[in-house]
Amino acid sequence: MSDKNCQQFQNTVAEYLVRHRSVLDVISKLQESAAHVNRAIVNSVITCGCLKIDASRQQVPTNASLSDMANYMQTHLKGSLCPICAENLQEEIGDTLFYLTGICALLGLDLDDIIYKENKRLETLGIYNLT
């Protein structure tokens, strides 16, 4: 998302954040929309079957360096999202972005600045970020 798109999105959200104007409403809707994202992923596994989860303990050699760890860590995902599940998940993520951006708008925070600062922090910390 470019700086222009990010600012335009925040302006649009601020304009249309009418029904849930209270920060309490927006906080609860953000939490609900995040749950919908999780549910959409679960549905792609248990209802559609386009994704499979094959999870086990992460196997990292004891002599692996911190920078090598990414080579050993698994996503536990098999397959890929079908077009229907991808569209559904994109919609749910869009709703989550709406409410997250709504919180920024209500609190006078600039989403683009937040993304920029977080990116700089990640670039600075690199592998040591450990998120």
PyMOL commands that set and color helices and strands:
alter all, ss='L'
color gray80, all
select helices_A, chain A and resi 3-16+23-48+66-72+83-107+111-129
alter helices_A, ss='H'
color red, helices_A
select strands_A, chain A and resi 51-53+77-79
alter strands_A, ss='S'
color yellow, strands_A
deselect
rebuild
show_as cartoon
